């Protein structure tokens, strides 16, 4: 008989187990320590959270109030809001918090209006409509990573 492989999809990726039989896979799973998968997820998540801060080096500076934009190139209000949402720990912010961070960055903008326009474009959304927090959509994160950050770094000019 061939090998048996089981793959478990997790938020951080996939865990694969392989054995000679289904009963061997079950034995392996039973032998895993309590909280094993949760601990792996936590370790990987903590390593990945530093990735945005590395990508934003020389574009965003982290202060006690939150991130402020220090990019040298001209940036639109949409790009600035998206960049801040990308940089903020947890990825959530209210319009008033974004307004304060933009002002600290030297940018004056009508944040609620820009957020509504960005929502229509599919770049941001309110994870909980009952609250005032905004977050980037998957499309918004992709836009920041593939268009805004490279533009601000002068890549592809």
C-alpha positions as CSV (number, residue, x, y, z in Angstrom):
1,X,0.0,0.0,0.0
2,X,1.2,3.6,-0.7
3,X,1.7,6.4,1.7
4,X,-1.3,8.3,3.2
5,X,-1.0,12.1,3.4
6,X,-3.3,14.5,5.3
7,X,-3.1,18.2,4.8
8,X,-4.7,20.6,7.4
9,X,-5.3,24.1,6.1
10,X,-4.5,26.8,8.7
11,X,-4.7,30.6,8.5
12,X,-0.9,30.7,8.2
13,X,-0.6,27.9,5.6
14,X,-0.8,24.2,5.6
15,X,0.3,21.4,7.9
16,X,0.9,18.0,6.2
17,X,1.2,14.7,7.9
18,X,2.3,11.5,6.1
19,X,2.2,7.9,7.2
20,X,1.9,4.3,5.9
21,X,-1.7,4.0,6.9
22,X,-4.7,6.0,8.1
23,X,-4.3,4.5,11.6
24,X,-0.7,5.8,11.6
25,X,-1.9,9.3,10.8
26,X,-4.5,9.1,13.6
27,X,-1.7,8.0,16.0
28,X,0.4,11.0,14.9
29,X,-2.5,13.4,15.5
30,X,-3.3,11.9,18.9
31,X,0.4,12.2,19.8
32,X,0.5,15.9,19.1
33,X,0.8,18.0,22.3
34,X,-2.3,19.9,23.4
35,X,-2.3,23.4,21.7
36,X,0.4,22.3,19.2
37,X,-1.3,23.8,16.1
38,X,-2.3,27.0,18.0
39,X,1.3,27.5,19.1
40,X,2.6,27.0,15.5
41,X,0.0,29.6,14.3
42,X,1.0,32.1,17.0
43,X,4.8,31.7,16.3
44,X,4.3,32.1,12.5
45,X,1.9,35.0,12.9
46,X,4.3,36.9,15.2
47,X,7.1,36.4,12.6
48,X,4.9,37.6,9.8
49,X,3.7,40.8,11.6
50,X,7.1,42.3,11.1
51,X,6.8,42.0,7.3
52,X,4.8,45.2,6.8
53,X,7.1,47.2,9.0
54,X,10.1,46.0,6.9
55,X,8.2,46.9,3.6
56,X,7.5,50.4,5.0
57,X,11.0,51.2,6.1
58,X,11.8,54.8,5.0
59,X,8.1,55.4,4.1
60,X,6.5,55.3,7.5
61,X,7.8,56.1,10.9
62,X,6.2,54.5,14.0
63,X,5.5,56.9,16.9
64,X,3.6,56.5,20.2
65,X,0.5,57.9,18.5
66,X,0.8,55.5,15.6
67,X,2.5,55.5,12.2
68,X,3.2,58.7,10.3
69,X,4.1,59.0,6.7
70,X,7.7,60.2,6.0
71,X,7.8,59.3,2.3
72,X,9.6,61.8,0.2
73,X,7.4,61.4,-3.0
74,X,4.1,63.1,-3.5
75,X,1.2,60.9,-2.2
76,X,-2.5,61.1,-2.9
77,X,-5.0,61.2,0.0
78,X,-6.2,57.8,-1.0
79,X,-2.7,56.4,-1.0
80,X,-1.9,58.1,2.4
81,X,-5.0,56.6,4.0
82,X,-4.3,53.2,2.6
83,X,-0.7,53.3,3.7
84,X,-1.7,54.2,7.2
85,X,-4.3,51.4,7.4
86,X,-1.6,49.0,6.1
87,X,0.9,50.3,8.7
88,X,-1.4,50.4,11.8
89,X,-1.1,47.5,14.1
90,X,-4.2,45.4,13.8
91,X,-5.1,47.2,10.5
92,X,-8.1,49.0,12.0
93,X,-8.6,52.7,12.5
94,X,-11.4,55.2,12.8
95,X,-11.6,58.2,10.5
96,X,-10.7,60.5,13.4
97,X,-7.5,58.5,14.2
98,X,-6.6,58.5,10.5
99,X,-7.1,62.3,10.3
100,X,-4.8,62.8,13.3
101,X,-2.1,60.6,11.8
102,X,-2.4,62.4,8.4
103,X,-2.1,65.8,10.1
104,X,1.0,64.5,12.0
105,X,2.3,63.5,8.5
106,X,1.7,67.0,7.2
107,X,-1.4,66.0,5.1
108,X,-4.8,67.6,5.3
109,X,-7.7,65.6,4.0
110,X,-11.4,65.1,4.3
111,X,-10.9,61.5,5.7
112,X,-14.6,60.4,6.0
113,X,-15.3,61.4,2.4
114,X,-12.1,59.7,1.1
115,X,-12.9,56.5,3.1
116,X,-16.4,56.4,1.5
117,X,-14.9,56.8,-1.9
118,X,-12.3,54.1,-1.2
119,X,-15.1,51.8,0.0
120,X,-16.9,52.2,-3.3
121,X,-13.7,51.2,-5.1
122,X,-13.4,48.1,-2.9
123,X,-10.3,49.2,-1.1
124,X,-11.6,49.6,2.5
125,X,-14.5,48.3,4.5
126,X,-16.0,48.3,8.0
127,X,-15.5,44.9,9.5
128,X,-18.3,45.6,12.0
129,X,-20.9,48.1,10.6
130,X,-21.9,49.0,14.1
131,X,-18.4,50.4,14.8
132,X,-16.5,53.2,13.2
133,X,-13.3,51.2,12.4
134,X,-12.1,50.9,8.8
135,X,-9.8,48.2,7.4
136,X,-8.2,47.5,4.0
137,X,-9.8,44.8,1.9
138,X,-7.7,42.1,0.4
139,X,-7.8,44.2,-2.8
140,X,-6.7,47.2,-0.8
141,X,-3.7,45.4,0.7
142,X,-2.7,44.2,-2.7
143,X,-3.0,47.8,-4.1
144,X,-0.7,49.1,-1.3
145,X,1.8,46.3,-1.7
146,X,1.9,46.2,-5.5
147,X,1.3,49.8,-6.5
148,X,1.6,52.3,-3.7
149,X,4.8,51.1,-2.0
150,X,6.7,50.5,-5.3
151,X,5.6,54.0,-6.5
152,X,6.8,55.6,-3.3
153,X,10.1,53.7,-3.5
154,X,10.6,54.9,-7.1
155,X,10.5,51.3,-8.4
156,X,9.3,51.0,-12.0
157,X,9.8,54.7,-12.8
